[in-house]
Amino acid sequence: MNDITTELPADPVVRHRRRLSIVWLIPILAVLLAGFLLWRSWSQQGPTINISFRTAEGIEVGKTKVKLKAVDIGTVSAVHIAPDRRHVIVSVDMSREATEDLTDRARFWLVKARISAGSVSGLDTLLSGSYIAIDPGPAGGKPQRDFKALETPPVIASDEPGRSFLLHAARLGSIGPGSPIFYHGLTVGEILGYDLGPNADSVTLHAFVRAPYDQYVHKGSHFWNASGITFATDPDGFKVKLESLAAILSGGVAFDTPKEMQATAVAEDGQDYPLYEDQDSAQAAGYSKHINVVTFFQGSVRGLSVGSPVELFGIRIGSVTGISLHLDPIAQKLGVAVHLEVQPERFKVDNADQDRDPSEVLPILLRAGLRTQLKSTSLLTGQLAVALDFFPDAPPATLQMQGDTFVLPSEAGDIDSITRSVSDIAGKLNRLPLDKIGDSLLQTLQSADALVASPELKSSLQSVAQAADSLRSVMHNLDEGLGPTLKKLPALTNSLQQATDRAGKALGSMNDGYGTNSEFYRGIQRLLGQMTDMTRAIRFLVEFLDEHPEALVRGRTEEGRSR
């Protein structure tokens, strides 16, 4: 039997394909996300800049941001002290979008809470923390990576519409960066800063007026210092002038354009203007014509100062420009030279005489008695003004010149007249023998004191008192009966006679120590006369009642009246 070998098919081999595990998706996604973040960070990363600050107060690495219009454009990455040990260097990683803003015209400063006399800013940083602000400045700057931060925030942003002007003043006063600029009471700009002149004899203020108010600044406009409070006196009383509360706290500047200058062109950016001390000085500057005058006074000019008014008939026509001592070598007198500036345009005259030369007009006025005189403008403050007035009785005077300055004669002022009167009264009082008068008065008082304390006067007064008591007793007894009264009348008469004698002795003593021509002596004389009359009347009454006792019942008869 043939073995038939039958080959059976081999067992099938099952092969499994390897599939990617879902577990691997997480690291893959993480890698992709990290790559995206790296790409995004690289694509947004800008340059690293260095900013110099005085201190690092309020700055934290990784937290403090750099912001442009409240948008984050950078973060502080490092802070280290500068090699000179005087300031710190803050490194900031800026975003790519801020690259165009990093030029030599950019400004950086630290924003934090600031409270000053004129403003309050940065209060939002009390919760969120300080940050660094940037002002890119005008376009067209050169790229830059190292900057120096401002100590204080700039007053005006570089993109603020408006115009800047230069104001020149002799002194700064209370004006500083941030001081407001006013136009008719409205705040229309700020002072950006200031710097000294070439010789440090003046101050130049950088003023900025925002649009559209910059269109009101003409070439003929006037700027003046509007800081603080101004007190003035006039016939109506006291007046207080102030521009605003901000001007009191931080100073201020105001401007306006006179009507005759409003036709001038609008001022260009960077125009120069003088800064006047006050509004009156600015208004006076609107007159283009000036006459320089000097006058001399011999008395005191206390109360007169530079800027004091020059008046004619009470109307201001100029101001005082200088005061100095002056020695007249010919007359050998020391006086005060007062320099005046008169604006002839303040006079309203005929057109034909408007341009007439002052050298032709002043001689006519001098012949009419034109003189200068000091007058008080306020008795409370003692301020003086130079008044031009006419004195027809003044001695003749001719017009004199000192270079291009007219010399006007002066007359004694009201103050000088009062001073002379007081001086004359003081001289008369000084010539009085006050010491002798005082000694005589003292002696008189001592004599009067001795007389009052003398025993004679005391005895006389006691006698008068006793007589008065007796008289009262008589009047009382008259009601009770006639007999006792008649008995006491002789005694009363004797008492009055004794009192009169004693008063005569006292008068003699007074005559020795006090004098016979005094009021006290005359008073005693009258008293003695009255006492004598009273004694005579009582003696007559006693004699009459002794002869006619029935008169107490029936009254005085015709026979009694005949006596």
GICORMO-V911631 format. One line per field, one symbol per residue. ss: DSSP state (~ for helix, > for strand, _ for the rest). phi: phi as a letter, one per 40 degrees, with the letter a starting at -180 (. if undefined). burial: 1 if it has 9 or more other ideal C-beta (glycine too) atoms within 8 Angstrom, else 0. A space follows every 10 residues. Layout:
ss: ???
phi: ???
burial: ???
//
This chain:
ss: __________ __________ __~~~~~~~~ ~~~~~~~~~~ ~~~~>>>>>> >>>_______ ____>>>>__ >>>>>>>>>> >______>>> >>>>>~~~~~ ~_>___>>>> >__>>____> >___~~~~__ >>>>>_____ __>__>>>_> __________ _>>>>>>>>_ _________> >>>__>>>>> >>>>>>____ __>>>>>>>> __~~~~_>__ >>>>>___>> >>>>__>>>> >>__~~~~~~ _>>>>>>_~~ ~____>____ _>>>>>__~~ ~~~~______ >>>>>>>___ ________>> >>__>>>>>> >>>>>>>>__ __>>>>>>>> >>_~~~____ ~~~____~~~ ~~~~~~~__> >>>>>>____ ___>>>>>>> _________> >>__>>>>_> ___~~~~~~~ ~~~~~~~~~~ ~__~~~~~~~ ~~~~~~~~~~ ~~__~~~~~~ ~~~~~~~~~~ ~~~~~~~~~~ _~~~~~~~~~ ~~~~~~~~~~ ~~~~~~~~~~ ~~~_____~~ ~~~~~~~~~~ ~~~~~~~~~~ ~~~~~~~___ ~~~~___~~~ ~~_
phi: .ccbcbcccc ccccbbccbc cccccccccc cccccccccc cccccbccbb bcbcbccgbb cgbcbbbbfg bcbabcbaba ccdcgbabbb cbcccccccc ccbcccbbac cacbbbcbab agccccbcgc acbbbcgccg ccdabbbbcc cbcccbcccc cibbbbbbbc acgccadgcc bbbfgccbaa cciaaccdbf babbbcbbbc cccccccbcc cbbacbcgbb bbbadchcbb bacacccccb gabbaabddc bccccccccg ccacbccacc ccccccccbb bcbbbbbccc bchbachccb bbfgbcbiac babacabccc cfbbbbcbcb bbbcccccbc ccbcbccccc ccdccccchc acacbccacc cgcbbcbcab bdcccdabcb bbgbbcbbcb bccccccccc cccccccccc cccccccccc cccccccccc cccccccccc cccccccccc cccccccdcc iccdcccccc cccccccccc cccccccccc ccbbhcbbcc cccccccccc cccccccccc cccccccbcc ccbcgccccc ccc
burial: 0000000000 0000000000 0000000000 0000000000 0001010111 1110000110 1001111100 0011111010 0100001111 1111110110 1110111111 1001000100 0100100011 1111111000 1001101011 0011110100 0111111110 0101111111 1110000111 1101001000 0111111111 0011011111 1111111000 0010000010 0111011101 1111111100 1100001000 1010110110 1111111000 1111111010 1011000111 1100001111 0010010100 0000111111 1110010000 0000000100 1110110011 1111110000 0111111110 0001000010 0000111111 1111111011 0000000000 0000001000 0001001101 1001011011 0011011001 1011001000 0101110110 1110111111 0111111011 1001000001 1001101100 1101100110 1101100100 1000001001 000
//
